[in-house]
Amino acid sequence: MSRKSVVLLGILAVGVVLIGGSMVYEFVLKPGPSGPPTAAQLQSWQYSVDKITTNLQDSGIIEIQLTLQAPSTAVVTELTDRSAQVDDAVIAVLHGLNSTQIMQPGGRHVIKNLVMHRINSFLTSGKITAVYIDSLIVQ
C-alpha cells in the first residue's frame, strides 16, 4: 500500500469514529428531559384572570375567577400583554351560556373547555394547557 492510501484510510477511520461517536451520544448517552415540571415551575407558568362579573344569556349573573395554566413563561407574558383580550374572551364565552347549562353536571367543564379554545385561538407564542376555576357564583 502506498503512503497516500494509508493516510486516506486513517482520515476515513477517524471520520467514521467521530460520526459514530456523535451518533452514540445523540441517541444513547444524551440526557433526556428531566421529567415533568415541578410545582414551582407550574405556578410560575400560571396567569390569574381578574374576577369577572357579567350577565348570562338568560338574565342570570355570574361572578367567576379563573387561573390559566401555560406551558412556559413566554405564554404567560403574552397573556399579560393581551389581558384585555383574555377578559373579553371569557366574557364572550359566559354571555353564550345560561344558568342551567352552568349549574348542570359538567357545566364547569364546559366553561373550562370553551374558555381554553377561545383564548388559544388568538395566542401566538403557545397554547394554554388548562383552565382552573378559582371561584364561581351564579345567581
C-alpha positions in Angstrom: 0.0 0.0 0.0 1.2 3.4 -0.8 1.7 6.2 1.8 -1.3 8.1 0.3 -3.6 5.2 0.7 -2.6 4.7 4.4 -3.2 8.4 5.1 -6.5 8.3 3.4 -7.6 5.2 5.3 -6.5 6.9 8.5 -8.5 10.0 7.8 -11.5 7.9 6.8 -11.2 5.8 10.1 -11.1 9.0 12.2 -14.2 10.3 10.4 -16.1 7.1 11.0 -15.2 7.1 14.7 -16.2 10.8 15.1 -19.6 10.3 13.3 -20.2 7.0 15.1 -19.4 8.6 18.5 -21.6 11.6 17.9 -24.5 9.2 16.9 -24.0 7.1 20.1 -24.1 10.3 22.2 -27.1 11.7 20.4 -29.2 8.5 20.6 -27.9 6.7 23.7 -26.0 8.9 26.1 -27.6 12.3 25.7 -29.7 13.1 28.8 -33.4 13.4 28.0 -36.0 15.7 29.5 -35.6 15.9 33.3 -39.2 14.7 33.9 -42.4 16.6 34.5 -42.3 20.2 35.6 -42.0 20.9 39.3 -44.8 22.6 41.3 -42.8 25.8 41.4 -42.4 25.8 37.6 -46.1 25.2 37.1 -47.0 28.0 39.5 -44.7 30.4 37.7 -46.4 29.5 34.4 -49.9 30.5 35.7 -51.9 33.6 34.7 -54.7 34.8 37.1 -57.7 36.3 35.4 -59.2 39.1 37.5 -62.6 38.4 39.0 -65.3 38.9 36.3 -69.0 39.7 37.0 -71.3 39.7 34.0 -74.7 38.7 32.7 -75.6 35.3 31.3 -77.7 34.5 28.3 -80.8 34.0 30.4 -80.5 37.2 32.5 -78.7 35.4 35.3 -75.5 36.8 36.7 -72.2 35.1 37.1 -69.1 36.0 39.1 -66.0 33.9 38.2 -62.3 34.0 38.8 -60.0 31.8 36.7 -56.4 30.7 36.6 -54.9 29.8 33.2 -52.1 27.2 33.0 -49.4 27.9 30.4 -46.6 25.7 29.3 -43.9 28.4 29.5 -43.2 32.0 30.7 -43.5 33.2 27.1 -47.2 32.3 27.1 -47.7 33.9 30.5 -46.1 37.1 29.1 -48.4 37.0 26.1 -51.4 36.5 28.3 -50.3 39.5 30.4 -49.8 41.6 27.3 -53.2 40.6 26.0 -55.1 40.8 29.3 -58.0 42.9 27.7 -58.4 40.2 25.0 -58.4 37.5 27.7 -61.1 39.2 29.7 -63.2 39.8 26.6 -62.8 36.1 25.6 -64.1 35.0 29.0 -67.0 37.4 28.9 -67.9 36.3 25.4 -68.0 32.7 26.5 -70.1 33.4 29.6 -72.6 35.5 27.6 -73.3 32.5 25.4 -74.2 30.3 28.4 -77.2 30.3 30.7 -77.6 29.4 34.4 -78.9 25.9 33.7 -76.0 25.0 31.5 -73.5 26.1 34.1 -75.2 24.5 37.1 -75.9 21.1 35.5 -73.3 18.3 35.9 -70.4 19.0 33.7 -71.2 22.7 33.5 -67.8 23.8 34.9 -66.1 21.5 32.4 -68.0 23.3 29.6 -66.8 26.7 30.8 -63.2 25.5 31.0 -63.2 24.0 27.5 -64.9 27.0 25.9 -62.5 29.5 27.6 -59.4 27.4 26.7 -60.4 27.1 23.0 -61.4 30.8 22.7 -58.1 32.1 24.3 -55.9 29.6 22.4 -57.4 30.9 19.1 -55.5 34.2 19.4 -52.3 33.2 21.2 -49.2 33.1 19.1 -46.4 32.0 21.5 -48.1 28.8 22.6 -51.3 27.5 24.0 -52.8 27.3 27.5 -53.0 23.8 28.7 -55.6 24.0 31.5 -58.2 26.4 33.0 -58.9 26.3 36.7 -62.0 27.8 38.3 -60.9 29.6 41.5 -64.4 30.8 42.4 -67.8 30.7 40.8 -71.1 32.2 41.9 -74.2 32.0 39.7 -77.4 33.8 40.5 
